[in-house]
């Protein structure tokens, strides 16, 4: 009996380093798939459709919402993001572990739906450091950065209900903590009941 795939949900304020951490973790665990969400935001330089996000129009996104295609969706910084139900269901049945990088609104929807998932929140060492990182990216206007900082305060107030907290002060230490969480969750007895049975049947 193949175990069901594990859904790892990671949230963090914009600029915390979540995207870079997720890419590192997927490289460490080749069998771990990064779920590709849908979004209405414009594609950034270096991004690829179908790899970073499924970039769709507002009309297409609205039609998918109406059809019940999303297990969660939310509007963040004026753009919509959503996770397709089919993506997670196919992975669960196939026993494929999924890394889902979503904001707090989407994570809260998943939590409220009683979805079987491991919720991880990545924090910046401070709001001052977060603002420094956002300005250092040179990708957003000052008013956008101010809005992201304000949103970060609200997002940090929700961190308490996540299963795990990781502070990204030192990138490599944060990466190792995420790796440890994924390894530990993969070894839970409830996920490996079939292994016990196979050992007992040997003799």
Secondary structure as UniProt FT lines:
FT   STRAND          7..12
FT   TURN            14..15
FT   HELIX           18..28
FT   TURN            30..31
FT   STRAND          33..34
FT   STRAND          38..39
FT   TURN            45..46
FT   TURN            50..52
FT   STRAND          53..55
FT   HELIX           58..66
FT   TURN            67..68
FT   STRAND          70..76
FT   TURN            77..78
FT   STRAND          79..84
FT   HELIX           85..94
FT   STRAND          98..101
FT   HELIX           104..112
FT   TURN            113..114
FT   STRAND          118..124
FT   HELIX           127..137
FT   HELIX           142..156
FT   TURN            157..158
FT   HELIX           159..161
FT   STRAND          164..168
FT   HELIX           171..186
FT   HELIX           189..191
FT   HELIX           193..202
//
